[in-house]
């Protein structure tokens, strides 16, 4: 019996869940049907791929060897399907974009608007995730492009510089420092209650490292895991925050206050899997992203 693609999907589901029952539920087929299909696959390749003797179903040595090739085959098939559907004139297409949370606050809107204005037939699917999750998703072909910060990237990830992001103190219209133009010494921050992103954000790590370098222990009144929540709190209270300067530009009640010493700038990069197929939609978005800069 020839090997079929559904056999590979079934094997990967069982391997992931360690259970025929849970895999069958995910695949929306009966457990006996799933078991029969796996046995057909084992007969086709001539070896036992799953060890069914324990409480949990495990891969045999042969199965552990086979699975990476099965996963890669399905990934390449998905890439091939997208390549076939890709239309060079951009009258239709899709783009799967991931970005770290900071960028959804000020970068996603302008880029999505430009993409839709120029290529309304492209469907944009956006995911927000940490940089580690983003790079793993690129390698797994779960997303096409990612926007994050330059750093030590995983093997197989290529980076293109986009622009430099600067951070500073951000206050609302009622804050005592609103409208201040001269730099505020970092040493004075303990007298300025802050609302900051929670510690699992890369931006918070960057801010904390700056404070430690200058031996400053700020008074943190609020921690939030959403930039939109943070900016709303700052807008309505006398608290300040530390966020990208770009959030204070345009029609907003937020005011930037320079710090001295200033926080180190960060380079924003566009990430992609180096071996990935580059669709017309990916090329179009890459060109738009490279042209954009905070203003």
N, C-alpha and C positions, 0 to 999 in steps of 0.2 A: 504494500500500500504506500503510495507516495506521501511524503511529508506535506502537511497543509499548515497554513499560517495560523489557523485557529488552534492547532496543537501547541504551537509556541506560546500563544497567549494564555492558554489553559495552564501550561506548565509554569509559566512565570507567576500566575495568580496563586497557584498552590504553593510554590516556593516562597512567595511573599507572605502568605498568611499562615503557612505551616499547618494547613487544615483543608481537607476537601470540602467540608461543610461551609466554611466561611468563603472559600474561593468560589464555590458554586453559587452562593448567594450574591456575590459581587458580579458574577458573570451571567446571572439570571438563567441558569440551567439547573437541571436536577443533579444531585450528587452521583447517582449511578451513571448518568450520561457522561459526567466529567471524568469519573474513574475509568470508564470504557475508552474515552478519547485519549487519556494519558497512556493506557495500556497499548493502544494502537500506535502511539508515538514511540513507545519503548520497543515494540516489535519492529517498527520501521528502522530505528537507529541500531537495533540489535543489542542494547544494553539496558539494565535497570537504572532509571534516573532518580527514582524516589524510594526512600526507605520508609515503609509503612508499619514497621514493627513496634515503634515506640508510641508514647502518648501523643506526640506531635509528629507530623510528617516532615521528614528532612531529606535534603538532597544527598544522593550517594556521591562518591568521588567523581564518577562519570557525569552525574547530574550537575555538580558544581563546575565541571569543565565545560559542559554543554550550555549552561544558562547564559554566560556572557555573550556567546555567539548568537543565541536566540534573541537576546535583548537588542544586540547590535543590528540584527537582521530586520527586526520590526522598526527600529529607529530609522534605518536606511530606507525602508519602504515608505514610512511616513514622509521622509524628506523627498523621496521620488514623487509621491502623490502631490505634494505641494509644488514641486518643480513643474509637473505636468499642468497643474491648474494656474500656475503663475502666468500673468498676462503682462507682456513688456510695456504695453501702452498705459498700464495702471488704471484701466477702466474698471477693474475689480482686483481683489487680492485681500490678503490679511496680514497682520503684523502682531506678534505676541511680544509685548514689551514689559520688562520688569524694571523697577527702580527702588532705591532705598527711600524710606519715608520722607526725608527732608525735601526731596525733589517734587513730591506730589503737591506741595504747598505753593510752589512758585514756577516750576518748570513744566509740569505736565500740561497745564492749561494752554500756555502759548504754543507749545509744540503740537499738541493735538489740534488746536485751531488752525495752525498753518498747514498741517497734513490734510485736514478735512477740506480746507479752502482750495488746495491745489489738486487733491486726489480724493474726491468724495466717495469714490467706489471702494476705497480701502477700509476694511474693518479693523479697528484698533482694539486689541484686548490688553488691558493693563493690569499688572499684578504688583503689589507692594510687598517687599520682603527685605530681610537683612542682606548684607553684601555676601555673606557666606552662602545663604540659601540661593541667592541670585546666581552666583557662579556655578553652584551645583546644578541649578535648573538649566543653565546654558549647556553644560556638559551632557545633561540627560536629554537634550533637545526638547525641553518643556517650554522654553521661551526662545525667541529669535535674537533679541538684543536686550542689554541691560545698561542702566545708567547708575553709576556709583562713583567711588573715589579711587584715585590712583593708589596703588599699593602693591603688596606681594600677592599676585594673582595665582590661581591654581594653574597647573600645567595644562596647556591646551586652550587657555583663554587669551584672546588678543584684546588690546586696549588702544583706543584712539582718544587723544586729548581733545576736550571740548572747550572748556574755559576755566578760569580760576574763581573759586568761591571764597568770599571773605565773610567773617562773622563779627558781630559786635553787639553791644548792649542795645536792646530794643525796649522802648517804653511806650505807654499809652498817652493820650492827650492831656490827662490830669496829673501825670507824673511830674515831680519837681524838676527833673532833668529834660523834660520835653522842650525841644528847641535849642538845647545846648549844642554848641559847635566845637568848643575846645575839648580835647580828650579828657576823659575821666580817669584818674589814676586807678589802676587795679587795686591798689592798697586801700582805696576807699569803698570797695564793694561790700565789706561786711556791714556797712551802714545802709545798704541798699537791698532790701529783701528781694529775693529772686523766685521766679517760677521757671523751672527747668524741665527739659525732657528727662524721662526716666533713664536709669543707668544702662539699660540694654540698647540704647541708641548710640551709634558711632559718633554722632555730634556731641552727645553728653560726654563721652570718653575724651573727645578732643578738648572740650571746655574744661573738664576736671584736670586734665594734664597741664593746661595752661595755668590754672589756679595753683596747682602743686608746685610748678616751676617757680612761681613768684611768691610762694608761701602765704597764700591767701586762703582763708576759710570763710567763704561767703555764707550768709544766712539764707537757707533754702526754705521758703514758706510753702511751696507747692511743687509737686512732681506730677507730670502728665505723660501719657503714652500716645498723645495725639497733638500734632502741631496746630491744628485748627482749634482744639480746646485751649491750648497754651496761649495762642494769640488772642482768643476771646477773653481769657482771664486777664491778660495784660491790658487789653483795651478797656476793661471795665473796672480795674483796680489800680492801686498805686504800686503794684509790683512791676519789676522789670524782668527781662529774660535775655538770653544770649542765643541769637539765631542768625541765619544768613542775612546780610544787608539787603539782598534782593527783595525780601519780604516787606521792606519799608518803602519801596518805590511804587509809583502809580497812585491810584485812588485808594488810599488807606489811611486810617487814623494813627498808625504806628509811626514812631519817630526813631531814627538811629542816633545812638550816642557813641562816638568813638572812644575806644579804650586805649590806655597807655600803660604798658606796652600792648600793642594790638595782638589779637590771636593770629597764629600762623595761618596763612591762606592754604586752601586745599585745591588740588586739581581734580576737576570733574571729568570723568572718562566715559566713553561709550564702549561697552564690552560685548564681545561675540565669541562664539566657539570658532576656533581657527579653521577647522575642517568643515564648517557648516556650509550648506548651500546658501548662496546669497540671492534672495529673490529680488524682483523689481521693487517690491514694497520696502524691503530692507534697504536697498540702495537709495530709494527716495527719502526715507526717514533719516538715514545717515547723512545725506546731503543737507537736509533741513537742520538737523542737530548741529552740524559743524558750522552752519551760518549763524546760528542763534548765539547771542551773548546777553547777559543781564544788562539792562539799561534803565 
